[in-house]
Amino acid sequence: GIEGTWAAQDLKVTVKADGEKKWRLSCKVANTMNCSVTQAGDSFTAGPVMGTRMMPDPSLEEREKEVKALLGGLTNICVEGSQLKLTGGSSSVLSFVLSFSL
């Protein structure tokens, strides 16, 4: 399944089941962003994204904006091999591929 803790460069994602076809998603770059995710058919939608609001290190600022945009427009979460893939975005498709981390 998609549950677990996943990591990529400057990004940590935790996915926890929260009922049938529902999950809690927590993403950490500099700040932590949280949202609930619901699956309907083949598509996923995220609820409002809430997060801490500390000023990120300038080197992480763009990554944080990308992650927040991805969560706001989330359309799919899937596991490909040993990696979690998050896809979203309205005009352009953003995706992050993360490896499982213990």
MIBA-57276 format. One line per 3 residues: number of its first residue (from 0); for each residue x, y, z of C-alpha. Coordinates in Angstrom, 3 decimals. Example, Ala and Ser with C-alpha at 12.3 -4.5 7.8 and 13.67 -1.06 7.14 Angstrom:
<atoms>
0) 12.300 -4.500 7.800 | 13.670 -1.060 7.140
</atoms>
This chain:
<atoms>
0) 0.000 0.000 0.000 | 0.853 3.663 0.094 | 1.163 3.837 3.894
3) 4.554 4.489 5.411 | 7.318 7.060 5.555 | 8.942 7.988 2.268
6) 11.917 10.236 1.530 | 13.473 12.141 -1.358 | 15.987 14.970 -1.455
9) 14.783 17.697 0.954 | 11.397 16.003 1.359 | 9.903 13.509 3.821
12) 6.334 12.220 3.370 | 4.335 10.166 5.860 | 1.107 8.489 4.760
15) -1.249 7.035 7.392 | -4.581 5.296 6.771 | -7.537 7.291 8.125
18) -10.484 5.103 7.143 | -11.575 3.405 3.942 | -9.982 5.129 0.931
21) -8.798 7.981 3.202 | -5.320 8.913 4.381 | -3.514 11.612 6.358
24) -0.563 12.987 4.414 | 2.263 14.832 6.152 | 5.049 16.406 4.070
27) 8.157 18.026 5.521 | 10.571 20.241 3.622 | 11.451 23.029 6.078
30) 7.862 23.399 7.287 | 5.459 20.520 7.801 | 2.344 20.493 5.597
33) -0.624 18.245 6.375 | -3.798 17.338 4.532 | -6.355 14.583 4.291
36) -6.537 12.627 1.046 | -9.560 10.779 -0.327 | -9.638 8.293 -3.177
39) -12.666 8.157 -5.501 | -12.232 5.620 -8.286 | -8.782 6.160 -9.784
42) -8.381 9.748 -8.626 | -7.228 11.254 -5.367 | -8.143 14.628 -3.910
45) -6.572 16.473 -1.016 | -8.420 18.556 1.537 | -7.129 21.957 2.641
48) -3.363 22.019 3.180 | -2.376 23.223 6.646 | 1.159 23.771 7.791
51) 3.680 25.533 9.920 | 4.808 28.907 8.604 | 8.449 29.353 9.502
54) 10.611 31.068 6.917 | 12.419 28.247 5.106 | 16.089 28.338 4.291
57) 16.382 30.051 0.872 | 17.727 26.819 -0.632 | 14.489 25.015 0.358
60) 12.010 27.752 -0.529 | 11.320 26.616 -4.115 | 11.009 22.958 -3.100
63) 8.509 23.911 -0.420 | 6.397 25.892 -2.914 | 6.415 22.924 -5.311
66) 5.283 20.509 -2.599 | 2.501 22.839 -1.435 | 1.297 23.280 -5.048
69) 1.398 19.516 -5.581 | -0.681 18.844 -2.468 | -3.176 21.553 -3.405
72) -3.748 19.951 -6.800 | -3.132 16.294 -5.923 | -4.600 13.873 -8.484
75) -2.804 10.580 -7.811 | -0.742 8.644 -5.285 | 0.703 5.289 -6.253
78) 3.554 2.940 -5.497 | 5.782 2.067 -8.439 | 8.224 -0.642 -7.431
81) 9.680 0.547 -4.137 | 8.850 4.216 -4.713 | 5.883 6.429 -3.884
84) 4.773 8.747 -6.682 | 2.685 11.860 -5.934 | 1.158 13.571 -8.971
87) -0.850 16.776 -9.191 | -1.084 20.268 -10.540 | -3.702 21.931 -12.654
90) -1.821 23.447 -15.561 | 1.427 21.516 -15.299 | 1.921 18.065 -13.895
93) 4.208 17.937 -10.908 | 5.360 14.662 -9.485 | 7.736 13.555 -6.796
96) 9.169 10.073 -6.544 | 10.118 9.047 -3.037 | 11.828 5.951 -1.666
99) 10.521 4.014 1.344 | 12.340 4.911 4.518 | 12.269 3.145 7.885
</atoms>
